[in-house]
Amino acid sequence: MHDHEAIARLKQGDIAGLAPLVHQYQYQAVRAAILVVRDRSAAEDIVQSAFLRVVQRIQQFDSQRAFGPWFMKIVLNDALKDAQRRERQRSLDQSNAAGLALFEELMSNEPQPEALLEQDAMRETVVQALNQLTPLQRAAIVQRYYLGMSEAEMAHDAATSPGAIKQRLLGARERLRRLLAPIINESV
């Protein structure tokens, strides 16, 4: 069943229309939320709540637009709020340890044995660098590089200017570049 058919069913009050949307978007939404909140359980809760919100707000959805970006906006907004709340409550050491374990789980694609040590060291360094970004910067990186959103789409979804998005991405990339400079210089 295509998105527009599922949405039409939901708009008619048929909750069964939600199942194909969950099947289509749940995995990507949970992974995106994990990258922002760095907690699998919280990410799953965020996505589940987002799907419930879809049912509640489906009448507001413009069927002429794509469902995926609308839904991912809900997920990322909720993940960002959760991450910002967590940042105020958690020490940097705790977030680094939790983020490292989670990022390793996300990135495991069963690499070749000879590359395991190198990948582990690289992964740890990247996770530590990502954990040092602000939640807004992490969300921007997820939107741009994980979800493949354009800067214009990001600006539209955030109800901000493209210039603000460019600045956010520039700041995040520059900070990552500084944090990852030691491993970048080693590999050159």
Short mmCIF file of the C-alpha atoms (twelve columns), coordinates in Angstrom:
data_MODEL
# 
_entry.id   MODEL 
# 
loop_
_atom_site.group_PDB 
_atom_site.id 
_atom_site.type_symbol 
_atom_site.label_atom_id 
_atom_site.label_alt_id 
_atom_site.label_comp_id 
_atom_site.label_asym_id 
_atom_site.label_seq_id 
_atom_site.Cartn_x 
_atom_site.Cartn_y 
_atom_site.Cartn_z 
_atom_site.pdbx_PDB_model_num 
ATOM 1   C CA . MET A 1   0.000   0.000  0.000  1 
ATOM 2   C CA . HIS A 2   1.369   3.428  -0.950 1 
ATOM 3   C CA . ASP A 3   1.613   6.311  1.529  1 
ATOM 4   C CA . HIS A 4   -1.265  8.240  -0.042 1 
ATOM 5   C CA . GLU A 5   -3.565  5.200  0.246  1 
ATOM 6   C CA . ALA A 6   -2.629  4.678  3.891  1 
ATOM 7   C CA . ILE A 7   -3.165  8.363  4.643  1 
ATOM 8   C CA . ALA A 8   -6.554  8.313  2.926  1 
ATOM 9   C CA . ARG A 9   -7.574  5.365  5.121  1 
ATOM 10  C CA . LEU A 10  -6.400  7.186  8.249  1 
ATOM 11  C CA . LYS A 11  -8.297  10.317 7.253  1 
ATOM 12  C CA . GLN A 12  -11.418 8.161  6.918  1 
ATOM 13  C CA . GLY A 13  -10.904 6.926  10.486 1 
ATOM 14  C CA . ASP A 14  -9.472  3.505  9.571  1 
ATOM 15  C CA . ILE A 15  -6.582  2.955  12.002 1 
ATOM 16  C CA . ALA A 16  -5.359  0.063  9.816  1 
ATOM 17  C CA . GLY A 17  -3.912  2.720  7.521  1 
ATOM 18  C CA . LEU A 18  -1.194  3.300  10.116 1 
ATOM 19  C CA . ALA A 19  0.387   -0.151 9.711  1 
ATOM 20  C CA . PRO A 20  1.976   0.450  6.283  1 
ATOM 21  C CA . LEU A 21  3.318   3.812  7.453  1 
ATOM 22  C CA . VAL A 22  4.873   2.204  10.520 1 
ATOM 23  C CA . HIS A 23  6.358   -0.518 8.319  1 
ATOM 24  C CA . GLN A 24  7.783   2.049  5.892  1 
ATOM 25  C CA . TYR A 25  9.163   4.683  8.297  1 
ATOM 26  C CA . GLN A 26  9.765   3.160  11.728 1 
ATOM 27  C CA . TYR A 27  13.312  1.870  11.189 1 
ATOM 28  C CA . GLN A 28  14.650  5.101  9.677  1 
ATOM 29  C CA . ALA A 29  12.836  7.222  12.268 1 
ATOM 30  C CA . VAL A 30  14.237  5.235  15.207 1 
ATOM 31  C CA . ARG A 31  17.778  5.405  13.799 1 
ATOM 32  C CA . ALA A 32  17.469  9.164  13.247 1 
ATOM 33  C CA . ALA A 33  16.129  9.673  16.771 1 
ATOM 34  C CA . ILE A 34  18.917  7.528  18.243 1 
ATOM 35  C CA . LEU A 35  21.516  9.680  16.538 1 
ATOM 36  C CA . VAL A 36  20.043  12.758 18.212 1 
ATOM 37  C CA . VAL A 37  19.100  11.463 21.689 1 
ATOM 38  C CA . ARG A 38  21.751  8.718  21.970 1 
ATOM 39  C CA . ASP A 39  19.349  6.394  23.773 1 
ATOM 40  C CA . ARG A 40  17.580  3.525  21.980 1 
ATOM 41  C CA . SER A 41  14.711  3.245  24.446 1 
ATOM 42  C CA . ALA A 42  14.024  6.978  24.355 1 
ATOM 43  C CA . ALA A 43  14.250  6.972  20.552 1 
ATOM 44  C CA . GLU A 44  11.725  4.148  20.298 1 
ATOM 45  C CA . ASP A 45  9.374   6.018  22.655 1 
ATOM 46  C CA . ILE A 46  9.754   9.187  20.594 1 
ATOM 47  C CA . VAL A 47  8.889   7.383  17.362 1 
ATOM 48  C CA . GLN A 48  5.944   5.588  18.939 1 
ATOM 49  C CA . SER A 49  4.596   8.910  20.208 1 
ATOM 50  C CA . ALA A 50  5.142   10.439 16.777 1 
ATOM 51  C CA . PHE A 51  3.028   7.736  15.144 1 
ATOM 52  C CA . LEU A 52  0.271   8.356  17.699 1 
ATOM 53  C CA . ARG A 53  0.481   12.057 16.906 1 
ATOM 54  C CA . VAL A 54  0.128   11.219 13.203 1 
ATOM 55  C CA . VAL A 55  -3.194  9.540  13.934 1 
ATOM 56  C CA . GLN A 56  -4.335  12.534 15.978 1 
ATOM 57  C CA . ARG A 57  -3.207  15.137 13.432 1 
ATOM 58  C CA . ILE A 58  -3.762  13.325 10.132 1 
ATOM 59  C CA . GLN A 59  -6.564  15.708 9.171  1 
ATOM 60  C CA . GLN A 60  -4.014  18.557 9.229  1 
ATOM 61  C CA . PHE A 61  -1.711  16.746 6.832  1 
ATOM 62  C CA . ASP A 62  -1.730  18.085 3.264  1 
ATOM 63  C CA . SER A 63  -2.074  14.968 1.104  1 
ATOM 64  C CA . GLN A 64  -0.316  16.767 -1.765 1 
ATOM 65  C CA . ARG A 65  2.935   16.723 0.206  1 
ATOM 66  C CA . ALA A 66  5.195   13.781 0.929  1 
ATOM 67  C CA . PHE A 67  4.492   12.011 4.215  1 
ATOM 68  C CA . GLY A 68  8.112   11.059 5.036  1 
ATOM 69  C CA . PRO A 69  9.520   14.569 5.533  1 
ATOM 70  C CA . TRP A 70  6.442   15.631 7.544  1 
ATOM 71  C CA . PHE A 71  6.761   12.605 9.808  1 
ATOM 72  C CA . MET A 72  10.531  12.929 10.193 1 
ATOM 73  C CA . LYS A 73  10.061  16.564 11.194 1 
ATOM 74  C CA . ILE A 74  7.820   15.427 14.046 1 
ATOM 75  C CA . VAL A 75  10.359  12.781 15.101 1 
ATOM 76  C CA . LEU A 76  13.372  15.098 14.927 1 
ATOM 77  C CA . ASN A 77  11.608  17.922 16.765 1 
ATOM 78  C CA . ASP A 78  10.675  15.540 19.578 1 
ATOM 79  C CA . ALA A 79  14.166  14.006 19.612 1 
ATOM 80  C CA . LEU A 80  15.739  17.439 19.762 1 
ATOM 81  C CA . LYS A 81  13.541  18.481 22.699 1 
ATOM 82  C CA . ASP A 82  14.390  15.246 24.504 1 
ATOM 83  C CA . ALA A 83  18.120  15.626 23.803 1 
ATOM 84  C CA . GLN A 84  18.142  19.210 25.052 1 
ATOM 85  C CA . ARG A 85  16.336  18.147 28.218 1 
ATOM 86  C CA . ARG A 86  18.820  15.301 28.706 1 
ATOM 87  C CA . GLU A 87  21.797  17.623 28.154 1 
ATOM 88  C CA . ARG A 88  20.679  19.678 31.124 1 
ATOM 89  C CA . GLN A 89  20.447  16.532 33.265 1 
ATOM 90  C CA . ARG A 90  23.456  14.455 32.281 1 
ATOM 91  C CA . SER A 91  27.183  14.906 32.718 1 
ATOM 92  C CA . LEU A 92  29.483  14.761 29.702 1 
ATOM 93  C CA . ASP A 93  31.152  11.543 30.902 1 
ATOM 94  C CA . GLN A 94  27.830  9.733  31.208 1 
ATOM 95  C CA . SER A 95  26.685  10.869 27.770 1 
ATOM 96  C CA . ASN A 96  29.987  9.822  26.165 1 
ATOM 97  C CA . ALA A 97  29.744  6.286  27.547 1 
ATOM 98  C CA . ALA A 98  26.076  5.885  26.577 1 
ATOM 99  C CA . GLY A 99  26.618  7.467  23.178 1 
ATOM 100 C CA . LEU A 100 29.599  5.259  22.399 1 
ATOM 101 C CA . ALA A 101 27.734  2.043  23.140 1 
ATOM 102 C CA . LEU A 102 24.746  3.195  21.107 1 
ATOM 103 C CA . PHE A 103 26.760  4.446  18.142 1 
ATOM 104 C CA . GLU A 104 28.692  1.170  18.027 1 
ATOM 105 C CA . GLU A 105 25.409  -0.717 17.908 1 
ATOM 106 C CA . LEU A 106 24.158  1.490  15.073 1 
ATOM 107 C CA . MET A 107 27.304  1.223  13.037 1 
ATOM 108 C CA . SER A 108 27.851  -2.538 13.309 1 
ATOM 109 C CA . ASN A 109 27.801  -3.943 9.788  1 
ATOM 110 C CA . GLU A 110 30.079  -6.870 10.616 1 
ATOM 111 C CA . PRO A 111 33.337  -5.529 9.185  1 
ATOM 112 C CA . GLN A 112 36.167  -7.746 7.983  1 
ATOM 113 C CA . PRO A 113 38.305  -9.079 10.862 1 
ATOM 114 C CA . GLU A 114 41.437  -7.216 9.795  1 
ATOM 115 C CA . ALA A 115 39.581  -3.881 9.941  1 
ATOM 116 C CA . LEU A 116 37.969  -4.356 13.370 1 
ATOM 117 C CA . LEU A 117 40.633  -2.640 15.465 1 
ATOM 118 C CA . GLU A 118 40.933  0.333  13.141 1 
ATOM 119 C CA . GLN A 119 37.156  0.741  12.874 1 
ATOM 120 C CA . ASP A 120 36.678  0.515  16.632 1 
ATOM 121 C CA . ALA A 121 39.181  3.284  17.249 1 
ATOM 122 C CA . MET A 122 37.666  5.413  14.486 1 
ATOM 123 C CA . ARG A 123 34.133  4.803  15.751 1 
ATOM 124 C CA . GLU A 124 35.061  5.764  19.304 1 
ATOM 125 C CA . THR A 125 36.656  8.987  18.110 1 
ATOM 126 C CA . VAL A 126 33.679  9.901  15.911 1 
ATOM 127 C CA . VAL A 127 31.213  9.169  18.712 1 
ATOM 128 C CA . GLN A 128 33.173  11.305 21.129 1 
ATOM 129 C CA . ALA A 129 33.199  14.115 18.585 1 
ATOM 130 C CA . LEU A 130 29.451  13.827 17.913 1 
ATOM 131 C CA . ASN A 131 28.736  13.799 21.627 1 
ATOM 132 C CA . GLN A 132 30.496  17.141 21.970 1 
ATOM 133 C CA . LEU A 133 28.115  18.818 19.530 1 
ATOM 134 C CA . THR A 134 25.047  20.589 20.831 1 
ATOM 135 C CA . PRO A 135 21.692  18.837 20.297 1 
ATOM 136 C CA . LEU A 136 20.849  21.389 17.584 1 
ATOM 137 C CA . GLN A 137 24.105  20.652 15.787 1 
ATOM 138 C CA . ARG A 138 23.597  16.874 16.083 1 
ATOM 139 C CA . ALA A 139 20.056  17.237 14.722 1 
ATOM 140 C CA . ALA A 140 21.342  19.288 11.794 1 
ATOM 141 C CA . ILE A 141 24.013  16.688 11.006 1 
ATOM 142 C CA . VAL A 142 21.391  13.890 11.156 1 
ATOM 143 C CA . GLN A 143 18.993  15.778 8.887  1 
ATOM 144 C CA . ARG A 144 21.624  16.695 6.310  1 
ATOM 145 C CA . TYR A 145 23.860  13.637 6.198  1 
ATOM 146 C CA . TYR A 146 21.748  10.759 7.524  1 
ATOM 147 C CA . LEU A 147 18.336  11.726 6.157  1 
ATOM 148 C CA . GLY A 148 19.752  13.488 3.094  1 
ATOM 149 C CA . MET A 149 17.611  16.598 3.521  1 
ATOM 150 C CA . SER A 150 18.563  19.725 1.610  1 
ATOM 151 C CA . GLU A 151 19.272  22.931 3.480  1 
ATOM 152 C CA . ALA A 152 16.066  24.400 2.013  1 
ATOM 153 C CA . GLU A 153 14.034  21.463 3.350  1 
ATOM 154 C CA . MET A 154 15.680  21.803 6.741  1 
ATOM 155 C CA . ALA A 155 14.929  25.537 6.845  1 
ATOM 156 C CA . HIS A 156 11.311  24.965 5.852  1 
ATOM 157 C CA . ASP A 157 10.844  22.241 8.470  1 
ATOM 158 C CA . ALA A 158 12.475  24.338 11.202 1 
ATOM 159 C CA . ALA A 159 10.564  27.480 10.169 1 
ATOM 160 C CA . THR A 160 13.828  29.365 9.974  1 
ATOM 161 C CA . SER A 161 15.942  30.948 7.285  1 
ATOM 162 C CA . PRO A 162 18.261  28.965 5.012  1 
ATOM 163 C CA . GLY A 163 21.045  31.185 6.345  1 
ATOM 164 C CA . ALA A 164 20.398  29.973 9.893  1 
ATOM 165 C CA . ILE A 165 20.592  26.368 8.729  1 
ATOM 166 C CA . LYS A 166 23.803  27.058 6.811  1 
ATOM 167 C CA . GLN A 167 25.305  28.605 9.966  1 
ATOM 168 C CA . ARG A 168 24.214  25.660 12.108 1 
ATOM 169 C CA . LEU A 169 25.737  23.170 9.658  1 
ATOM 170 C CA . LEU A 170 28.876  25.262 9.244  1 
ATOM 171 C CA . GLY A 171 29.356  25.391 13.007 1 
ATOM 172 C CA . ALA A 172 28.742  21.655 13.384 1 
ATOM 173 C CA . ARG A 173 31.105  20.720 10.542 1 
ATOM 174 C CA . GLU A 174 33.801  23.092 11.792 1 
ATOM 175 C CA . ARG A 175 33.566  21.708 15.305 1 
ATOM 176 C CA . LEU A 176 33.680  18.119 13.995 1 
ATOM 177 C CA . ARG A 177 36.662  19.017 11.797 1 
ATOM 178 C CA . ARG A 178 38.555  20.373 14.821 1 
ATOM 179 C CA . LEU A 179 37.628  17.401 16.987 1 
ATOM 180 C CA . LEU A 180 38.530  14.863 14.297 1 
ATOM 181 C CA . ALA A 181 41.689  16.627 13.103 1 
ATOM 182 C CA . PRO A 182 44.038  14.131 14.817 1 
ATOM 183 C CA . ILE A 183 42.615  11.123 12.980 1 
ATOM 184 C CA . ILE A 184 42.204  13.004 9.713  1 
ATOM 185 C CA . ASN A 185 45.868  14.041 9.796  1 
ATOM 186 C CA . GLU A 186 46.937  10.450 10.637 1 
ATOM 187 C CA . SER A 187 45.222  8.997  7.587  1 
ATOM 188 C CA . VAL A 188 46.733  11.522 5.165  1 
# 
